[in-house]
């Protein structure tokens, strides 16, 4: 969850580079930096419905794969429309992930639900705190706006594979 929260800051941290590479206007770039929230909002109820029908693990994995795939697709964007679709898809993935994380934490730690929710929120805070720093360091070290996106996207897919193979 910490990695996925950090992932959501990629577009805003790399906005100057993305704007130049895709020749986006300032209003278009600012619109893109907020469209993650659109995906997050529109997928909240569908995510809850999926958890009612399928396992929380399946919804969590779907969320991680959607978010990570959208992050990888950012590097293939050719303009505002494709970037818009990818960032909304990223928000949908995060909605699935967040909804399942809250459901998982309160189910597995039923006797300590409040502490479990607090821990999930701590993971959010760590992702927010570390995300900006890690993205900036990667961008400066590698010199490419695409590299942090590729690193975050492939790391997310690796986590999904590890969860699929090791968690019941």
DOLODREN-560499 format. One record per residue: residue number from 1; x, y, z of N, C-alpha, C in turn. Coordinates in pm, whole numbers. Example, Ala and Ser with C-alpha at 12.3 -4.5 7.8 and 13.67 -1.06 7.14 Angstrom:
BEGIN
+-----+--------+--------+--------+--------+--------+--------+--------+--------+--------+
| pos |    n_x |    n_y |    n_z |   ca_x |   ca_y |   ca_z |    c_x |    c_y |    c_z |
+-----+--------+--------+--------+--------+--------+--------+--------+--------+--------+
|   1 |   1319 |   -569 |    780 |   1230 |   -450 |    780 |   1320 |   -330 |    780 |
|   2 |   1285 |   -225 |    708 |   1367 |   -106 |    714 |   1290 |      3 |    787 |
+-----+--------+--------+--------+--------+--------+--------+--------+--------+--------+
This chain:
BEGIN
+-----+--------+--------+--------+--------+--------+--------+--------+--------+--------+
| pos |    n_x |    n_y |    n_z |   ca_x |   ca_y |   ca_z |    c_x |    c_y |    c_z |
+-----+--------+--------+--------+--------+--------+--------+--------+--------+--------+
|   1 |     83 |   -118 |      0 |      0 |      0 |      0 |     88 |    125 |      0 |
|   2 |    199 |    119 |     73 |    291 |    233 |     78 |    345 |    264 |    -61 |
|   3 |    386 |    162 |   -135 |    436 |    182 |   -271 |    328 |    240 |   -361 |
|   4 |    208 |    191 |   -349 |    100 |    238 |   -435 |     64 |    384 |   -404 |
|   5 |     73 |    422 |   -277 |     48 |    562 |   -242 |    159 |    650 |   -300 |
|   6 |    283 |    605 |   -287 |    395 |    680 |   -344 |    377 |    693 |   -496 |
|   7 |    330 |    587 |   -559 |    309 |    584 |   -704 |    217 |    696 |   -752 |
|   8 |    120 |    729 |   -671 |     23 |    830 |   -714 |     84 |    968 |   -729 |
|   9 |    203 |    990 |   -675 |    269 |   1121 |   -685 |    359 |   1133 |   -807 |
|  10 |    369 |   1027 |   -885 |    457 |   1031 |  -1002 |    423 |   1146 |  -1098 |
|  11 |    297 |   1158 |  -1133 |    259 |   1259 |  -1232 |    284 |   1399 |  -1181 |
|  12 |    248 |   1426 |  -1056 |    270 |   1561 |  -1006 |    419 |   1592 |   -989 |
|  13 |    498 |   1495 |   -944 |    641 |   1519 |   -926 |    714 |   1534 |  -1060 |
|  14 |    666 |   1468 |  -1162 |    732 |   1470 |  -1292 |    659 |   1558 |  -1393 |
|  15 |    567 |   1642 |  -1343 |    480 |   1722 |  -1430 |    556 |   1809 |  -1529 |
|  16 |    663 |   1872 |  -1487 |    738 |   1960 |  -1577 |    794 |   1881 |  -1694 |
|  17 |    853 |   1766 |  -1666 |    908 |   1681 |  -1771 |    800 |   1627 |  -1864 |
|  18 |    691 |   1580 |  -1805 |    581 |   1523 |  -1883 |    519 |   1631 |  -1972 |
|  19 |    498 |   1747 |  -1914 |    438 |   1857 |  -1990 |    523 |   1891 |  -2112 |
|  20 |    654 |   1895 |  -2094 |    743 |   1925 |  -2206 |    746 |   1814 |  -2310 |
|  21 |    753 |   1690 |  -2264 |    763 |   1576 |  -2356 |    636 |   1558 |  -2439 |
|  22 |    521 |   1580 |  -2377 |    394 |   1559 |  -2446 |    335 |   1688 |  -2501 |
|  23 |    407 |   1798 |  -2482 |    363 |   1929 |  -2531 |    222 |   1963 |  -2481 |
|  24 |    205 |   1952 |  -2351 |     77 |   1978 |  -2289 |     71 |   2123 |  -2241 |
|  25 |    -47 |   2180 |  -2246 |    -66 |   2314 |  -2190 |    -66 |   2303 |  -2038 |
|  26 |    -46 |   2415 |  -1971 |    -50 |   2415 |  -1825 |   -187 |   2371 |  -1773 |
|  27 |   -299 |   2421 |  -1829 |   -430 |   2371 |  -1781 |   -448 |   2221 |  -1801 |
|  28 |   -400 |   2167 |  -1914 |   -410 |   2023 |  -1935 |   -327 |   1946 |  -1833 |
|  29 |   -207 |   1993 |  -1804 |   -122 |   1924 |  -1708 |   -184 |   1929 |  -1568 |
|  30 |   -237 |   2044 |  -1532 |   -301 |   2056 |  -1400 |   -424 |   1967 |  -1391 |
|  31 |   -498 |   1955 |  -1499 |   -613 |   1865 |  -1502 |   -567 |   1721 |  -1480 |
|  32 |   -461 |   1682 |  -1547 |   -411 |   1545 |  -1532 |   -369 |   1515 |  -1389 |
|  33 |   -309 |   1612 |  -1321 |   -262 |   1585 |  -1185 |   -376 |   1559 |  -1087 |
|  34 |   -499 |   1595 |  -1125 |   -612 |   1571 |  -1035 |   -704 |   1457 |  -1080 |
|  35 |   -681 |   1402 |  -1197 |   -771 |   1299 |  -1251 |   -757 |   1165 |  -1183 |
|  36 |   -648 |   1143 |  -1111 |   -634 |   1023 |  -1030 |   -753 |   1012 |   -936 |
|  37 |   -791 |   1125 |   -878 |   -903 |   1129 |   -784 |  -1034 |   1090 |   -850 |
|  38 |  -1052 |   1123 |   -977 |  -1172 |   1083 |  -1049 |  -1182 |    931 |  -1054 |
|  39 |  -1074 |    865 |  -1092 |  -1073 |    719 |  -1095 |  -1097 |    658 |   -958 |
|  40 |  -1032 |    718 |   -859 |  -1048 |    671 |   -721 |  -1193 |    681 |   -678 |
|  41 |  -1258 |    792 |   -710 |  -1396 |    814 |   -669 |  -1497 |    727 |   -742 |
|  42 |  -1483 |    714 |   -873 |  -1584 |    640 |   -949 |  -1576 |    490 |   -925 |
|  43 |  -1463 |    442 |   -874 |  -1448 |    297 |   -857 |  -1474 |    250 |   -714 |
|  44 |  -1502 |    341 |   -623 |  -1522 |    302 |   -483 |  -1635 |    203 |   -464 |
|  45 |  -1753 |    234 |   -514 |  -1867 |    142 |   -499 |  -1849 |     13 |   -579 |
|  46 |  -1800 |     19 |   -704 |  -1774 |   -107 |   -774 |  -1671 |   -195 |   -701 |
|  47 |  -1571 |   -133 |   -640 |  -1472 |   -210 |   -564 |  -1538 |   -282 |   -447 |
|  48 |  -1625 |   -211 |   -377 |  -1697 |   -273 |   -264 |  -1785 |   -388 |   -312 |
|  49 |  -1851 |   -369 |   -426 |  -1936 |   -475 |   -482 |  -1851 |   -597 |   -522 |
|  50 |  -1734 |   -573 |   -576 |  -1646 |   -684 |   -613 |  -1600 |   -762 |   -490 |
|  51 |  -1575 |   -691 |   -381 |  -1533 |   -759 |   -258 |  -1646 |   -846 |   -204 |
|  52 |  -1770 |   -804 |   -224 |  -1884 |   -885 |   -183 |  -1895 |  -1014 |   -265 |
|  53 |  -1849 |  -1006 |   -389 |  -1865 |  -1119 |   -481 |  -1741 |  -1207 |   -493 |
|  54 |  -1624 |  -1147 |   -483 |  -1497 |  -1219 |   -499 |  -1413 |  -1203 |   -372 |
|  55 |  -1301 |  -1271 |   -369 |  -1215 |  -1260 |   -251 |  -1148 |  -1124 |   -245 |
|  56 |  -1118 |  -1083 |   -124 |  -1047 |   -955 |   -105 |   -910 |   -960 |   -171 |
|  57 |   -848 |  -1078 |   -167 |   -718 |  -1094 |   -231 |   -730 |  -1069 |   -381 |
|  58 |   -834 |  -1121 |   -443 |   -853 |  -1102 |   -588 |   -873 |   -954 |   -622 |
|  59 |   -949 |   -884 |   -539 |   -972 |   -741 |   -564 |   -844 |   -663 |   -540 |
|  60 |   -770 |   -698 |   -436 |   -642 |   -633 |   -409 |   -547 |   -653 |   -527 |
|  61 |   -535 |   -776 |   -574 |   -445 |   -803 |   -687 |   -490 |   -729 |   -813 |
|  62 |   -620 |   -725 |   -836 |   -671 |   -650 |   -951 |   -631 |   -503 |   -940 |
|  63 |   -644 |   -448 |   -820 |   -606 |   -309 |   -798 |   -459 |   -284 |   -822 |
|  64 |   -374 |   -369 |   -768 |   -228 |   -352 |   -785 |   -191 |   -365 |   -932 |
|  65 |   -248 |   -463 |  -1001 |   -217 |   -483 |  -1143 |   -267 |   -366 |  -1227 |
|  66 |   -388 |   -319 |  -1201 |   -440 |   -202 |  -1275 |   -354 |    -79 |  -1252 |
|  67 |   -325 |    -50 |  -1126 |   -246 |     68 |  -1093 |   -107 |     59 |  -1155 |
|  68 |    -43 |    -56 |  -1141 |     93 |    -72 |  -1192 |     97 |    -71 |  -1344 |
|  69 |      0 |   -133 |  -1408 |     -6 |   -132 |  -1555 |    -30 |      9 |  -1607 |
|  70 |   -118 |     82 |  -1541 |   -142 |    222 |  -1582 |    -15 |    304 |  -1566 |
|  71 |     59 |    279 |  -1460 |    185 |    350 |  -1439 |    283 |    320 |  -1551 |
|  72 |    291 |    195 |  -1591 |    379 |    158 |  -1704 |    331 |    223 |  -1833 |
|  73 |    200 |    229 |  -1851 |    145 |    288 |  -1974 |    170 |    438 |  -1984 |
|  74 |    190 |    504 |  -1869 |    223 |    647 |  -1874 |    339 |    673 |  -1969 |
|  75 |    435 |    582 |  -1970 |    555 |    603 |  -2052 |    524 |    591 |  -2201 |
|  76 |    406 |    542 |  -2235 |    366 |    527 |  -2375 |    265 |    632 |  -2418 |
|  77 |    230 |    722 |  -2329 |    131 |    825 |  -2360 |    182 |    913 |  -2474 |
|  78 |     88 |    953 |  -2560 |    124 |   1038 |  -2674 |     62 |   1177 |  -2664 |
|  79 |    -17 |   1200 |  -2561 |    -80 |   1330 |  -2545 |   -178 |   1328 |  -2429 |
|  80 |   -257 |   1432 |  -2422 |   -349 |   1451 |  -2311 |   -450 |   1337 |  -2299 |
|  81 |   -511 |   1296 |  -2410 |   -617 |   1194 |  -2402 |   -566 |   1061 |  -2349 |
|  82 |   -453 |   1015 |  -2399 |   -401 |    887 |  -2352 |   -356 |    897 |  -2206 |
|  83 |   -292 |   1007 |  -2170 |   -249 |   1025 |  -2032 |   -371 |   1034 |  -1940 |
|  84 |   -477 |   1098 |  -1985 |   -602 |   1109 |  -1907 |   -656 |    969 |  -1878 |
|  85 |   -664 |    885 |  -1979 |   -715 |    749 |  -1961 |   -627 |    672 |  -1863 |
|  86 |   -495 |    683 |  -1879 |   -405 |    607 |  -1793 |   -413 |    652 |  -1647 |
|  87 |   -426 |    783 |  -1625 |   -428 |    829 |  -1485 |   -562 |    797 |  -1419 |
|  88 |   -671 |    800 |  -1494 |   -800 |    758 |  -1437 |   -795 |    609 |  -1405 |
|  89 |   -736 |    528 |  -1494 |   -719 |    385 |  -1470 |   -634 |    361 |  -1346 |
|  90 |   -533 |    442 |  -1327 |   -450 |    431 |  -1208 |   -535 |    456 |  -1082 |
|  91 |   -621 |    556 |  -1087 |   -710 |    583 |   -975 |   -806 |    470 |   -947 |
|  92 |   -857 |    408 |  -1053 |   -946 |    291 |  -1036 |   -869 |    179 |   -965 |
|  93 |   -747 |    155 |  -1008 |   -665 |     53 |   -942 |   -643 |     83 |   -795 |
|  94 |   -615 |    209 |   -765 |   -593 |    248 |   -625 |   -722 |    232 |   -544 |
|  95 |   -835 |    260 |   -605 |   -963 |    242 |   -534 |   -983 |     95 |   -498 |
|  96 |   -956 |      5 |   -592 |   -969 |   -137 |   -564 |   -872 |   -178 |   -453 |
|  97 |   -750 |   -129 |   -463 |   -648 |   -162 |   -363 |   -687 |   -108 |   -225 |
|  98 |   -722 |     19 |   -218 |   -754 |     80 |    -88 |   -876 |     14 |    -24 |
|  99 |   -980 |     -9 |   -102 |  -1101 |    -71 |    -48 |  -1070 |   -210 |      7 |
| 100 |   -992 |   -286 |    -68 |   -957 |   -421 |    -21 |   -863 |   -417 |     99 |
| 101 |   -772 |   -318 |    104 |   -682 |   -307 |    219 |   -760 |   -279 |    348 |
| 102 |   -858 |   -189 |    339 |   -938 |   -161 |    458 |  -1020 |   -284 |    498 |
| 103 |  -1077 |   -353 |    401 |  -1154 |   -474 |    431 |  -1064 |   -584 |    488 |
| 104 |   -948 |   -604 |    427 |   -855 |   -706 |    476 |   -807 |   -677 |    617 |
| 105 |   -767 |   -553 |    640 |   -711 |   -521 |    772 |   -814 |   -538 |    883 |
| 106 |   -937 |   -499 |    858 |  -1039 |   -512 |    964 |  -1088 |   -655 |    980 |
| 107 |  -1074 |   -737 |    875 |  -1113 |   -878 |    885 |  -1007 |   -962 |    955 |
| 108 |   -883 |   -946 |    913 |   -775 |  -1028 |    969 |   -740 |   -989 |   1112 |
| 109 |   -762 |   -865 |   1146 |   -731 |   -817 |   1280 |   -858 |   -768 |   1348 |
| 110 |   -960 |   -854 |   1347 |  -1093 |   -818 |   1398 |  -1089 |   -772 |   1543 |
| 111 |  -1004 |   -830 |   1623 |   -999 |   -791 |   1764 |   -928 |   -658 |   1785 |
| 112 |   -856 |   -613 |   1683 |   -784 |   -485 |   1691 |   -811 |   -401 |   1566 |
| 113 |   -938 |   -389 |   1530 |   -973 |   -319 |   1405 |   -921 |   -177 |   1399 |
| 114 |   -933 |   -106 |   1508 |   -889 |     34 |   1508 |   -738 |     41 |   1485 |
| 115 |   -663 |    -45 |   1550 |   -518 |    -46 |   1530 |   -484 |    -86 |   1386 |
| 116 |   -559 |   -181 |   1332 |   -535 |   -224 |   1194 |   -558 |   -109 |   1096 |
| 117 |   -666 |    -36 |   1115 |   -693 |     80 |   1030 |   -586 |    188 |   1050 |
| 118 |   -542 |    204 |   1171 |   -434 |    298 |   1198 |   -307 |    260 |   1126 |
| 119 |   -277 |    131 |   1121 |   -158 |     85 |   1050 |   -170 |    110 |    899 |
| 120 |   -288 |     86 |    843 |   -310 |    114 |    701 |   -289 |    263 |    675 |
| 121 |   -339 |    347 |    764 |   -319 |    491 |    748 |   -172 |    529 |    764 |
| 122 |    -99 |    460 |    850 |     45 |    483 |    863 |    116 |    451 |    732 |
| 123 |     74 |    342 |    668 |    133 |    306 |    538 |    106 |    415 |    435 |
| 124 |    -14 |    474 |    439 |    -46 |    586 |    351 |     48 |    703 |    377 |
| 125 |     68 |    734 |    504 |    156 |    845 |    540 |    299 |    820 |    494 |
| 126 |    347 |    698 |    512 |    483 |    665 |    468 |    498 |    678 |    316 |
| 127 |    396 |    634 |    243 |    399 |    647 |     97 |    399 |    793 |     55 |
| 128 |    321 |    874 |    125 |    317 |   1017 |     95 |    449 |   1084 |    127 |
| 129 |    508 |   1048 |    238 |    634 |   1107 |    281 |    750 |   1063 |    192 |
| 130 |    761 |    933 |    170 |    874 |    880 |     96 |    860 |    892 |    -56 |
| 131 |    736 |    893 |   -103 |    712 |    894 |   -247 |    778 |   1011 |   -317 |
| 132 |    756 |   1130 |   -265 |    815 |   1249 |   -328 |    966 |   1240 |   -333 |
| 133 |   1024 |   1199 |   -222 |   1169 |   1190 |   -213 |   1224 |   1086 |   -311 |
| 134 |   1165 |    966 |   -310 |   1214 |    859 |   -397 |   1200 |    896 |   -545 |
| 135 |   1086 |    952 |   -581 |   1063 |    991 |   -721 |   1166 |   1096 |   -763 |
| 136 |   1186 |   1196 |   -679 |   1284 |   1300 |   -710 |   1425 |   1245 |   -723 |
| 137 |   1462 |   1158 |   -632 |   1595 |   1098 |   -638 |   1614 |   1015 |   -765 |
| 138 |   1514 |    934 |   -798 |   1522 |    852 |   -920 |   1531 |    941 |  -1044 |
| 139 |   1448 |   1044 |  -1050 |   1449 |   1135 |  -1165 |   1585 |   1202 |  -1180 |
| 140 |   1641 |   1249 |  -1071 |   1771 |   1317 |  -1077 |   1885 |   1221 |  -1110 |
| 141 |   1879 |   1101 |  -1053 |   1987 |   1004 |  -1075 |   1988 |    949 |  -1217 |
| 142 |   1870 |    926 |  -1272 |   1860 |    861 |  -1404 |   1844 |    962 |  -1515 |
| 143 |   1783 |   1076 |  -1484 |   1768 |   1182 |  -1584 |   1653 |   1161 |  -1681 |
| 144 |   1557 |   1081 |  -1642 |   1445 |   1050 |  -1730 |   1317 |   1050 |  -1648 |
| 145 |   1209 |   1109 |  -1703 |   1082 |   1104 |  -1632 |   1017 |    967 |  -1644 |
| 146 |   1052 |    891 |  -1748 |    992 |    759 |  -1765 |   1048 |    655 |  -1667 |
| 147 |   1175 |    669 |  -1632 |   1240 |    568 |  -1548 |   1170 |    546 |  -1413 |
| 148 |   1137 |    652 |  -1339 |   1065 |    626 |  -1212 |    932 |    555 |  -1234 |
| 149 |    864 |    587 |  -1344 |    737 |    520 |  -1372 |    757 |    372 |  -1401 |
| 150 |    860 |    342 |  -1477 |    890 |    202 |  -1507 |    929 |    126 |  -1380 |
| 151 |   1010 |    189 |  -1297 |   1053 |    124 |  -1172 |    933 |     99 |  -1081 |
| 152 |    848 |    200 |  -1062 |    731 |    182 |   -977 |    634 |     79 |  -1037 |
| 153 |    611 |     86 |  -1168 |    518 |     -7 |  -1232 |    563 |   -151 |  -1222 |
| 154 |    690 |   -177 |  -1255 |    739 |   -314 |  -1248 |    750 |   -364 |  -1104 |
| 155 |    783 |   -275 |  -1011 |    786 |   -315 |   -869 |    646 |   -354 |   -822 |
| 156 |    546 |   -278 |   -862 |    408 |   -313 |   -827 |    367 |   -448 |   -883 |
| 157 |    402 |   -474 |  -1008 |    370 |   -605 |  -1068 |    445 |   -719 |   -997 |
| 158 |    568 |   -693 |   -954 |    643 |   -794 |   -879 |    576 |   -823 |   -745 |
| 159 |    529 |   -717 |   -678 |    454 |   -736 |   -553 |    327 |   -816 |   -577 |
| 160 |    257 |   -788 |   -686 |    135 |   -863 |   -717 |    167 |  -1011 |   -737 |
| 161 |    276 |  -1040 |   -808 |    315 |  -1179 |   -830 |    350 |  -1246 |   -698 |
| 162 |    422 |  -1175 |   -612 |    459 |  -1232 |   -482 |    335 |  -1259 |   -397 |
| 163 |    239 |  -1168 |   -398 |    114 |  -1188 |   -323 |     38 |  -1308 |   -378 |
| 164 |     30 |  -1315 |   -510 |    -41 |  -1425 |   -575 |     19 |  -1560 |   -535 |
| 165 |    151 |  -1566 |   -528 |    219 |  -1693 |   -502 |    233 |  -1728 |   -354 |
| 166 |    225 |  -1629 |   -265 |    256 |  -1658 |   -125 |    141 |  -1637 |    -27 |
| 167 |     38 |  -1564 |    -65 |    -72 |  -1536 |     28 |   -192 |  -1622 |     -6 |
| 168 |   -250 |  -1685 |     97 |   -368 |  -1767 |     71 |   -490 |  -1682 |     55 |
+-----+--------+--------+--------+--------+--------+--------+--------+--------+--------+
